[in-house]
Amino acid sequence: MTTPTRLTAADFEAFLQRPENADRRLELIDGEIIEKMPNALHAYLVGLFLHALVGYLKAHPVGYAGAEPRFRLGEHDLIPDAAVWRAQPSEAPLTEPPLLVVEVQSPSQSDQFLLRKAQIYLQHGCPLVWLVYPRLRIVEAFTPTERRLLSASDTLNGGDVLPGLALSVAEVFAGVGPS
């Protein structure tokens, strides 16, 4: 029986430098290369979260917000859908953990896959992770000590990480038709 080869961060960096990979959204999770394949609903929801995060940061300048920043956390290379971080933006992957990560489930992603990504972020020091499930119209909020499932009657908040940040789950899905 053959065990699949797991890539290291250095192997992955070399793989990214190949010309055929220049425009691909590739992540390294547990030694495996994963390609992100978003759709229009995914893009809409990421834009909505990003709009709220940028608005918050204008009033509370504690960091930067962006779509798909690359984070190199240990042997993992991740591209969250949206994130807030402290370091000055540059072309290099960020190596400090983000303050907040937002991951919106794409049709090709399993619940277990998103949960694994949340675990990686938390294990590497990210204090707040939001997993967004468009088909179910729910959001799972994670801190290092808590996991909460939020539905239409609930509000996402930034807690101690981003105090005053609040986003109604109902408003997140208000512009989204039934799947």
Secondary structure, DSSP 8 states (H G I E B T S, - for coil): --------HHHHHHHHTSGGGTT--EEEETTEEEE----HHHHHHHHHHHHHHHHHHHHS-SSEEEES--EEETTEEE--SEEEESS---SS-B-S--SEEEEE--TT--HHHHHHHHHHHHHTT---EEEEETTTTEEEEE-SS-EEEE-TT-EEE-TTTSTT-EEEHHHHTTT----
